[in-house]
Amino acid sequence: MAEAKKKDRGLWFREMKSELKKVVWPNRQTVTKNTGTVLLCSLLIGACIWIFDFAAVSFVQIILSVFGA
């Protein structure tokens, strides 16, 4: 039973190695471009969340000051 698991594990690693040889890995320029795109999108979404949060807090403060709470 233990030997069968070892053989299965070895087969799995051999298959994984052969599949990784088929992968077309991106070059440095593509990785840099994609990283920049992800960072820019993250900053834009973060800014939108920050603006919405600021507006929501301001709105709640205005409502509380109007009703005297």
VOZA-132212 format. One record per atom (N, C-alpha, C): x, y, z; residue in one letter. Coordinates in steps of 0.001 Angstrom, whole numbers, padded with zeros to 6 digits, always signed. Layout:
XYZA/...
% end
This chain:
+000822-001193+000000M/+000000+000000+000000M/+000867+001259+000000M/+001911+001279+000841A/+002776+002452+000931A/+003559+002649-000363A/+003968+001550-000996E/+004710+001669-002243E/+003824+002201-003359E/+002565+001813-003336A/+001643+002308-004355A/+001481+003825-004229A/+001430+004335-002996K/+001314+005780-002800K/+002578+006491-003269K/+003745+005877-003007K/+004990+006474-003459K/+005042+006519-004982K/+004582+005460-005643K/+004562+005444-007098K/+003594+006488-007631K/+002435+006624-006977D/+001466+007632-007401D/+002048+009031-007246D/+002756+009233-006152R/+003369+010540-005914R/+004432+010824-006965R/+005235+009828-007277G/+006267+009990-008304G/+005654+010264-009670G/+004584+009567-009995L/+003888+009786-011255L/+003326+011201-011306L/+002772+011643-010197W/+002195+012987-010145W/+003271+014040-010411W/+004455+013876-009795F/+005537+014842-010005F/+006042+014802-011446F/+006143+013622-012029R/+006585+013522-013428R/+005590+014201-014360R/+004295+013974-014116E/+003273+014610-014943E/+003279+016124-014757E/+003474+016578-013523M/+003523+018003-013255M/+004705+018633-013990M/+005845+017977-013968K/+007030+018490-014646K/+006790+018585-016154K/+006164+017570-016718S/+005918+017601-018162S/+004896+018680-018523S/+003913+018923-017659E/+002937+019979-017925E/+003569+021364-017807E/+004473+021546-016843L/+005123+022841-016679L/+006033+023175-017852L/+006525+022162-018550K/+007335+022410-019742K/+006483+022977-020879K/+005190+022742-020850K/+004293+023221-021901K/+003848+024672-021686K/+004069+025187-020492V/+003616+026531-020170V/+004450+027559-020919V/+003775+028574-021469V/+004469+029684-022109V/+004587+030782-021065V/+005794+030953-020523W/+006008+031908-019453W/+006159+033305-020043W/+005592+034314-019380P/+005705+035689-019911P/+007114+036245-019726P/+007459+037200-020589N/+008771+037826-020458N/+008694+038963-019423N/+009833+039553-019134R/+009924+040583-018090R/+009045+041794-018425R/+009002+042178-019693Q/+008222+043348-020101Q/+006724+043120-019850Q/+006230+041946-020166T/+004821+041640-019949T/+004486+041621-018466T/+005362+041035-017671V/+005132+040979-016223V/+005116+042383-015638V/+006051+043227-016067T/+006113+044604-015577T/+004858+045370-015958T/+004416+045215-017185K/+003205+045897-017660K/+001979+045434-016871K/+001837+044136-016675N/+000688+043613-015927N/+000734+044037-014461N/+001927+044082-013879T/+002061+044519-012490T/+001645+045975-012352T/+002068+046809-013284G/+001671+048219-013272G/+000170+048384-013401G/-000444+047583-014264T/-001893+047650-014437T/-002616+047271-013150T/-002152+046227-012491V/-002774+045790-011233V/-002619+046863-010160V/-001427+047444-010051L/-001209+048490-009048L/-002075+049718-009317L/-002175+050129-010578L/-003002+051279-010931L/-004472+051028-010614L/-004977+049862-010987C/-006373+049525-010695C/-006613+049465-009188C/-005669+048924-008441S/-005811+048860-006985S/-005875+050256-006382S/-005016+051151-006863L/-005029+052528-006368L/-006337+053236-006707L/-006836+053029-007922L/-008101+053665-008316L/-009267+053152-007484L/-009334+051869-007276I/-010416+051298-006463I/-010288+051768-005021I/-009060+051806-004502G/-008839+052308-003146G/-009269+053753-003009G/-008967+054580-004014A/-009382+055985-003982A/-010903+056106-004010A/-011562+055279-004818C/-013035+055310-004870C/-013630+054923-003518C/-013080+053920-002897I/-013580+053501-001580I/-013343+054599-000557I/-012166+055246-000605W/-011854+056315+000334W/-012815+057493+000154W/-013089+057870-001094I/-014020+058972-001364I/-015415+058622-000877I/-015880+057415-001168F/-017208+057010-000718F/-017284+057002+000807F/-016247+056516+001460D/-016226+056484+002921D/-016264+057899+003487D/-015466+058793+002916F/-015452+060182+003373F/-016829+060824+003199F/-017464+060597+002046A/-018791+061168+001783A/-019829+060576+002744A/-019769+059295+003008A/-020735+058654+003902A/-020579+059172+005326A/-019343+059296+005794V/-019101+059809+007150V/-019579+061247+007252V/-019293+062056+006247S/-019746+063454+006254S/-021265+063533+006276S/-021918+062698+005481F/-023378+062686+005424F/-023971+062304+006782F/-023412+061306+007410V/-023914+060873+008722V/-023687+061978+009749V/-022556+062654+009714Q/-022278+063754+010656Q/-023248+064900+010452Q/-023569+065199+009194I/-024538+066269+008913I/-025912+065893+009463I/-026334+064677+009219I/-027642+064236+009725I/-027677+064284+011249I/-026610+063838+011887L/-026574+063853+013353L/-026574+065279+013889L/-025888+066192+013217S/-025880+067580+013697S/-027235+068250+013478S/-027962+067879+012417V/-029282+068460+012168V/-030282+068013+013231V/-030218+066750+013584F/-031176+066212+014559F/-030678+066330+016004F/-029542+066945+016215G/-029056+067235+017549G/-028614+066038+018356G/-028141+065039+017735A/-027696+063851+018484A/-026254+063960+018843A/
% end
